[in-house]
Amino acid sequence: MDLLYTNDTAGQYPPSWYAATAMPPAPFSAIQGTQRADVCVIGAGYTGLSAALHLAQSGRRVILVEAHRVGFGASGRNGGQLGSGQRVDQDALEQMVGFDRARVLWEYGEDAKALVKSLIAKHKIDCHLKPGIAWTGSTKADVAHLHDYAALLQDKYGYQQVKPLSAEECHALCPSPDFKGGLLDMGAAHLHPLAFAFGLARAAVAAGATIHENTRVTELEHGQTVKVKTDSGVITADHVILACNGYLSGLAPQVTARVMPINNFIVATEPLGKEADRVLTQDVAVADSRFVVNYFRLSHDKRLLFGGGESYGYRFPKDIASVVRKPMEVVFPHLKDVRIDYAWGGTLGITMKRFPYLARVAPNVLSASGYSGHGVGTATHAGQLMARAIAGQDEGFKTMGCIPTPAFPGGGALRTPLLILAMSWYAMRDRLGL
């Protein structure tokens, strides 16, 4: 099954609210004939666009190729949350690698967040960047864990932009009967993800990078230089960056064994107007404590953008709106009859340990993927780290690759059924409140 085309039309953005409200750059032509580059970047999401931007700024000849359009994949479809730290909580990281290295990884996560904010400011990217993400608990145990985690970040990591929320404070922020408390991180942020990707593309081109859309890579021929074979031309490059995430397919078996594509879904309601205060009283984003995470925020035109729902397998459900409406009505019962104007799905990459997989798959081929839902900051940062690694400054790249990433059990034949079994079990626990 070819995920590049299974759920989407070639070269067309999905019918999302993001695509309806962001102004894309003029289309980039497909590659033709044979071309030469210092670096060929494959994939025009946050990872690839950031890598191309930073490489071009350093004077490298960069060609970036994308099978569809810039920002077409998860980078242009996600919940728009720019979270603090890493995808894995710091207490879990401490158990994996010890406190000293966990602290370094926390700082790298903060660097990623700062990088996104600085790129938006430097390149004047209009993507509605706003501060604040709340994490909410649906059970008393979840709330206790969130409060403990806020204290850990304050006391051990000196992070003072996070605070616990009591039940009353949580309901004052988000009047949902499903939430019993939580924490608020005002150092985190949210944004229009596709507009951010478009801004990165414009910045990369302005720095000297060349982008080719509708150019699918079919094969890599490794050697002292790498031949990147596409469906319409060939690029010979000294270095290659794989920035394909959930769409990597068979270009690097080492990576595809460790990064598994899964789908997620989002809806945008009709504009809520004054009723928006019954969803959020502050312009922050929210993610809940369920294993099958629900996440939401208000758009700048006062729509509820709500992500969640359960669907297993690689094909999108025929009626995405009905899939997402179910958890949305659990969180906001009063929106039972609200009109849904947009509904879309996207493919992202996850790893077994939910920590990104950064690896040198050949002496002159680098890969970064598997952001597991934390990609707005981490992917952008990974692109910068790979650009630095090509310049010989690979400390950051090696540090982010320090956590061993096991392959998914079962290989290509069994990993999807095993994931379905695991996800179904955790989804049942969510429904039972366990």
C-alpha positions as CSV (number, residue, x, y, z in Angstrom):
1,M,0.0,0.0,0.0
2,D,1.4,3.4,-1.0
3,L,0.6,5.9,1.7
4,L,1.6,8.8,-0.6
5,Y,-1.6,8.2,-2.6
6,T,-3.8,5.9,-0.5
7,N,-5.8,8.7,1.1
8,D,-5.0,11.7,-1.0
9,T,-5.1,13.1,-4.5
10,A,-1.7,13.7,-6.1
11,G,-0.5,17.2,-5.7
12,Q,-3.7,18.5,-4.0
13,Y,-4.0,19.6,-0.4
14,P,-6.6,17.9,1.7
15,P,-9.9,19.7,2.2
16,S,-8.8,21.1,5.6
17,W,-9.5,24.4,7.3
18,Y,-5.8,25.0,7.1
19,A,-5.7,24.7,3.3
20,A,-8.7,26.9,3.1
21,T,-7.1,29.7,5.1
22,A,-3.4,29.7,4.2
23,M,-1.9,31.3,1.2
24,P,0.5,28.8,-0.5
25,P,3.6,29.8,-2.4
26,A,3.3,29.7,-6.2
27,P,3.6,26.0,-7.3
28,F,7.1,24.7,-7.8
29,S,7.8,22.7,-11.0
30,A,8.7,19.1,-11.0
31,I,12.3,18.2,-11.6
32,Q,13.5,17.5,-15.1
33,G,16.6,15.9,-16.4
34,T,19.8,15.5,-14.4
35,Q,20.9,18.0,-11.7
36,R,23.7,18.4,-9.2
37,A,23.5,19.5,-5.6
38,D,25.6,19.7,-2.5
39,V,22.6,18.3,-0.5
40,C,19.4,16.8,-1.7
41,V,16.6,17.0,0.8
42,I,13.6,14.6,0.4
43,G,10.4,15.7,1.9
44,A,9.0,19.3,2.2
45,G,7.5,19.1,5.7
46,Y,9.0,21.0,8.7
47,T,12.1,18.7,8.8
48,G,13.0,19.1,5.1
49,L,12.1,22.8,4.9
50,S,14.1,23.7,8.0
51,A,17.1,21.6,6.8
52,A,16.9,23.3,3.3
53,L,16.7,26.8,4.9
54,H,19.6,26.3,7.2
55,L,21.8,24.6,4.6
56,A,21.1,27.3,2.0
57,Q,21.9,30.0,4.6
58,S,25.3,28.3,5.0
59,G,26.0,28.6,1.3
60,R,25.2,25.0,0.2
61,R,23.6,24.2,-3.1
62,V,20.3,22.6,-1.9
63,I,17.6,20.8,-3.9
64,L,14.5,19.9,-2.0
65,V,12.1,17.4,-3.7
66,E,8.5,16.7,-2.5
67,A,6.1,14.1,-4.0
68,H,3.1,16.3,-3.5
69,R,3.2,20.0,-2.4
70,V,5.2,21.8,0.4
71,G,3.6,21.2,3.8
72,F,1.4,18.4,2.3
73,G,1.9,15.8,5.0
74,A,1.6,15.9,8.7
75,S,3.3,19.3,8.8
76,G,0.3,20.9,7.2
77,R,-2.4,18.9,9.0
78,N,-1.5,18.6,12.7
79,G,-3.0,20.2,15.8
80,G,-0.6,23.2,15.7
81,Q,0.7,22.6,19.2
82,L,4.3,23.7,19.9
83,G,5.0,21.8,23.1
84,S,7.8,22.1,25.7
85,G,10.6,19.6,26.1
86,Q,10.3,16.2,24.3
87,R,7.4,14.0,23.4
88,V,8.4,11.8,26.3
89,D,7.9,13.3,29.8
90,Q,11.1,14.1,31.7
91,D,10.5,11.6,34.5
92,A,10.3,8.8,31.8
93,L,13.4,10.2,30.1
94,E,15.3,10.1,33.4
95,Q,14.5,6.4,33.7
96,M,15.7,5.8,30.2
97,V,19.0,7.8,30.2
98,G,19.5,9.2,33.7
99,F,19.0,12.8,34.9
100,D,22.0,14.4,33.4
101,R,21.2,13.3,29.8
102,A,17.5,13.9,30.4
103,R,18.2,17.5,31.3
104,V,20.2,17.9,28.1
105,L,17.3,16.5,26.1
106,W,14.9,18.9,28.0
107,E,17.2,21.8,26.9
108,Y,17.1,20.5,23.3
109,G,13.3,20.5,23.4
110,E,13.4,24.1,24.7
111,D,15.8,25.0,21.9
112,A,13.3,23.5,19.4
113,K,10.6,25.7,20.7
114,A,12.7,28.8,20.7
115,L,13.8,28.0,17.1
116,V,10.3,27.9,15.8
117,K,9.5,31.2,17.5
118,S,12.6,32.8,16.2
119,L,12.0,31.6,12.6
120,I,8.5,33.0,12.7
121,A,9.8,36.4,14.0
122,K,12.8,36.6,11.7
123,H,11.0,35.7,8.5
124,K,7.7,37.4,9.4
125,I,5.6,34.3,9.1
126,D,2.0,35.1,9.6
127,C,0.8,31.8,11.3
128,H,-1.2,33.1,14.3
129,L,1.4,32.1,16.9
130,K,-0.1,32.3,20.4
131,P,1.2,31.3,23.8
132,G,-0.2,28.5,26.0
133,I,-1.0,24.8,26.1
134,A,-3.1,23.2,28.9
135,W,-2.9,19.5,29.7
136,T,-6.1,18.3,31.3
137,G,-6.9,15.2,33.4
138,S,-10.1,13.2,33.0
139,T,-9.5,11.3,36.3
140,K,-8.2,12.2,39.7
141,A,-5.2,10.0,39.1
142,D,-4.4,11.8,35.9
143,V,-4.7,15.2,37.6
144,A,-2.4,14.1,40.4
145,H,0.2,13.0,37.9
146,L,-0.1,16.3,36.0
147,H,0.4,18.3,39.3
148,D,3.4,16.2,40.2
149,Y,4.8,16.7,36.7
150,A,4.4,20.5,37.0
151,A,6.3,20.4,40.3
152,L,9.0,18.3,38.8
153,L,9.6,20.8,36.0
154,Q,9.6,23.7,38.4
155,D,11.9,22.1,41.0
156,K,14.3,19.9,39.0
157,Y,14.4,21.8,35.7
158,G,13.8,25.4,36.8
159,Y,10.9,25.7,34.4
160,Q,8.6,28.3,35.9
161,Q,6.2,28.8,33.0
162,V,4.1,25.9,34.0
163,K,1.6,25.8,36.8
164,P,-0.9,23.2,38.2
165,L,-4.7,23.8,37.6
166,S,-7.2,22.9,40.2
167,A,-10.6,21.6,39.1
168,E,-12.0,25.1,39.5
169,E,-9.2,26.7,37.6
170,C,-9.4,24.2,34.9
171,H,-13.1,24.7,34.5
172,A,-12.6,28.4,34.4
173,L,-10.3,28.0,31.5
174,C,-12.1,25.1,29.7
175,P,-15.7,24.5,30.9
176,S,-15.8,20.8,30.0
177,P,-17.4,18.3,32.4
178,D,-14.8,15.8,31.4
179,F,-11.9,17.5,33.0
180,K,-11.0,17.4,36.7
181,G,-7.9,19.6,36.7
182,G,-4.6,19.8,34.9
183,L,-1.6,22.1,34.2
184,L,-1.1,25.2,32.1
185,D,2.2,25.8,30.2
186,M,2.5,29.3,29.0
187,G,5.9,28.7,27.5
188,A,4.4,26.4,25.0
189,A,2.4,27.8,22.1
190,H,0.1,27.0,19.2
191,L,-0.1,28.1,15.6
192,H,-1.5,27.6,12.1
193,P,0.7,24.7,11.0
194,L,0.3,24.9,7.2
195,A,0.9,28.7,7.2
196,F,4.1,28.0,9.2
197,A,5.2,25.4,6.6
198,F,4.5,27.9,3.8
199,G,6.6,30.5,5.6
200,L,9.5,28.1,5.9
201,A,9.3,27.3,2.2
202,R,9.4,31.0,1.2
203,A,12.3,31.5,3.6
204,A,14.2,28.6,2.1
205,V,13.8,29.8,-1.4
206,A,14.8,33.3,-0.4
207,A,18.0,31.8,1.1
208,G,18.8,30.1,-2.2
209,A,17.3,26.6,-2.0
210,T,15.6,25.1,-5.0
211,I,12.3,23.3,-4.4
212,H,10.6,20.8,-6.8
213,E,7.1,19.6,-6.1
214,N,5.3,16.7,-7.6
215,T,8.6,14.9,-7.7
216,R,8.6,11.4,-6.2
217,V,11.8,9.8,-5.2
218,T,11.9,6.1,-6.4
219,E,15.4,5.0,-5.5
220,L,18.6,6.0,-3.8
221,E,21.9,4.8,-5.4
222,H,24.5,5.0,-2.6
223,G,28.1,5.8,-3.0
224,Q,30.7,8.5,-2.5
225,T,27.9,10.7,-4.0
226,V,24.3,9.6,-3.9
227,K,22.1,9.4,-7.0
228,V,18.5,10.4,-6.1
229,K,16.3,8.9,-8.8
230,T,12.8,10.4,-9.2
231,D,9.9,9.8,-11.5
232,S,11.1,12.7,-13.7
233,G,14.8,13.2,-13.2
234,V,18.0,12.4,-11.3
235,I,19.9,14.4,-8.7
236,T,23.5,13.7,-7.8
237,A,24.3,15.0,-4.4
238,D,27.2,14.8,-1.9
239,H,24.7,14.4,0.9
240,V,21.1,13.4,1.3
241,I,18.6,14.2,4.0
242,L,15.6,11.9,4.4
243,A,12.7,14.0,5.8
244,C,9.7,11.8,4.8
245,N,8.5,10.8,8.3
246,G,5.4,8.6,7.8
247,Y,5.8,8.5,4.0
248,L,9.3,7.1,3.8
249,S,8.2,3.8,2.3
250,G,11.2,1.6,1.2
251,L,13.9,4.2,0.7
252,A,15.6,3.3,4.0
253,P,14.6,-0.1,5.5
254,Q,16.5,0.7,8.7
255,V,14.2,3.6,9.3
256,T,10.9,2.1,8.2
257,A,11.5,-0.8,10.6
258,R,11.5,1.7,13.5
259,V,9.1,4.4,12.4
260,M,5.5,3.4,11.8
261,P,2.9,5.5,10.0
262,I,-0.4,6.0,11.7
263,N,-3.4,8.3,10.9
264,N,-5.0,11.0,13.0
265,F,-8.1,13.1,12.3
266,I,-9.3,16.7,12.9
267,V,-12.5,18.6,12.4
268,A,-13.3,22.3,12.3
269,T,-16.7,23.4,13.4
270,E,-18.7,26.3,12.1
271,P,-17.7,29.6,13.7
272,L,-18.9,29.6,17.3
273,G,-19.1,33.3,17.9
274,K,-20.0,34.2,21.5
275,E,-20.4,30.5,22.2
276,A,-16.6,30.1,21.9
277,D,-16.3,31.0,25.6
278,R,-18.1,27.8,26.4
279,V,-15.1,26.0,24.9
280,L,-12.2,28.1,26.0
281,T,-12.0,31.4,27.9
282,Q,-8.4,31.9,27.0
283,D,-6.7,31.6,23.6
284,V,-4.7,28.5,24.5
285,A,-4.5,24.9,23.1
286,V,-5.5,21.9,25.1
287,A,-4.5,18.2,25.1
288,D,-6.1,15.7,27.5
289,S,-4.7,12.8,29.4
290,R,-6.3,9.9,27.5
291,F,-4.0,7.4,25.7
292,V,-5.9,8.2,22.5
293,V,-5.3,11.9,23.0
294,N,-8.0,14.5,22.3
295,Y,-6.5,17.9,21.4
296,F,-8.2,21.2,20.5
297,R,-8.0,24.9,20.3
298,L,-10.0,27.8,18.8
299,S,-9.1,29.2,15.4
300,H,-8.7,32.9,14.8
301,D,-12.2,32.9,13.3
302,K,-13.6,31.2,16.5
303,R,-14.1,27.7,15.1
304,L,-13.3,24.7,17.4
305,L,-10.4,22.7,15.9
306,F,-10.8,19.3,17.5
307,G,-8.5,16.3,16.9
308,G,-9.1,12.8,18.0
309,G,-11.1,9.7,17.3
310,E,-10.2,6.1,16.8
311,S,-9.5,4.5,13.4
312,Y,-7.0,1.8,12.8
313,G,-5.4,0.7,9.6
314,Y,-3.9,2.9,6.9
315,R,-7.0,4.1,5.1
316,F,-8.9,7.1,6.3
317,P,-12.5,6.4,7.4
318,K,-15.2,7.4,4.9
319,D,-16.8,9.7,7.3
320,I,-14.0,11.4,9.3
321,A,-16.5,13.9,10.8
322,S,-18.5,11.2,12.5
323,V,-15.4,9.6,13.9
324,V,-14.1,12.8,15.5
325,R,-17.6,14.0,16.6
326,K,-17.8,11.1,19.2
327,P,-14.9,12.2,21.4
328,M,-15.7,15.9,20.8
329,E,-19.2,15.3,22.3
330,V,-17.7,13.6,25.3
331,V,-15.6,16.7,26.0
332,F,-18.3,19.2,24.9
333,P,-21.7,17.7,25.2
334,H,-23.3,21.0,24.4
335,L,-21.8,20.9,20.9
336,K,-23.9,17.8,19.9
337,D,-25.6,19.6,17.1
338,V,-22.9,21.9,16.0
339,R,-22.1,21.9,12.3
340,I,-18.8,20.6,11.1
341,D,-17.5,22.5,8.1
342,Y,-14.1,20.7,7.6
343,A,-12.9,17.2,8.4
344,W,-9.5,15.8,7.4
345,G,-6.9,13.1,8.2
346,G,-3.2,13.0,8.2
347,T,-0.4,10.4,8.4
348,L,2.4,10.8,11.0
349,G,5.3,8.7,12.2
350,I,5.6,7.1,15.6
351,T,8.3,5.0,17.3
352,M,8.2,2.3,19.9
353,K,9.5,4.7,22.6
354,R,7.7,7.8,21.3
355,F,11.1,9.5,20.9
356,P,12.2,10.7,17.5
357,Y,14.6,8.5,15.5
358,L,17.6,10.4,14.2
359,A,20.1,8.2,12.4
360,R,23.0,8.2,9.9
361,V,21.7,5.5,7.5
362,A,24.8,5.8,5.3
363,P,28.0,7.9,5.6
364,N,26.4,10.7,3.6
365,V,22.7,10.0,4.3
366,L,21.0,11.4,7.4
367,S,17.4,10.7,8.5
368,A,15.1,12.2,11.1
369,S,11.5,11.1,11.7
370,G,9.1,9.4,14.2
371,Y,8.1,12.6,16.1
372,S,5.1,10.8,17.5
373,G,2.9,13.9,17.7
374,H,5.5,16.4,18.9
375,G,6.7,17.5,15.5
376,V,6.1,21.2,15.2
377,G,9.2,22.0,17.3
378,T,11.1,18.7,17.1
379,A,11.0,18.3,13.3
380,T,12.0,21.9,12.8
381,H,14.9,21.5,15.2
382,A,15.9,18.1,13.6
383,G,16.2,19.9,10.2
384,Q,18.6,22.4,11.7
385,L,20.6,19.6,13.5
386,M,21.0,17.7,10.3
387,A,22.2,20.8,8.5
388,R,24.8,21.3,11.2
389,A,25.8,17.7,11.1
390,I,26.6,18.0,7.3
391,A,28.8,21.0,8.2
392,G,30.7,18.7,10.6
393,Q,28.9,19.9,13.8
394,D,27.1,16.7,14.7
395,E,27.0,16.8,18.5
396,G,23.3,17.8,18.6
397,F,22.4,15.2,16.0
398,K,24.1,12.5,18.0
399,T,22.6,13.7,21.2
400,M,19.1,13.4,19.8
401,G,19.9,10.0,18.6
402,C,21.1,8.8,22.0
403,I,18.0,6.8,22.9
404,P,18.1,3.3,21.2
405,T,15.0,2.9,19.0
406,P,13.9,-0.7,18.7
407,A,12.2,-2.0,15.5
408,F,8.5,-2.7,15.7
409,P,7.8,-6.4,16.4
410,G,6.4,-8.4,13.6
411,G,8.0,-6.5,10.7
412,G,5.9,-5.3,7.9
413,A,3.4,-8.1,8.0
414,L,2.5,-8.0,11.7
415,R,3.3,-4.6,13.1
416,T,-0.1,-3.1,12.0
417,P,-2.2,-5.9,13.5
418,L,-0.2,-5.7,16.7
419,L,-0.6,-1.9,16.9
420,I,-4.3,-2.3,16.3
421,L,-4.5,-4.8,19.2
422,A,-2.6,-2.5,21.5
423,M,-4.5,0.7,20.5
424,S,-7.8,-1.0,20.9
425,W,-6.9,-2.1,24.4
426,Y,-5.8,1.4,25.5
427,A,-8.9,2.9,23.8
428,M,-11.1,0.5,25.9
429,R,-9.2,1.7,29.1
430,D,-10.0,5.3,28.1
431,R,-13.7,4.5,27.7
432,L,-13.8,2.7,31.1
433,G,-11.9,5.5,32.8
434,L,-9.1,3.2,34.0
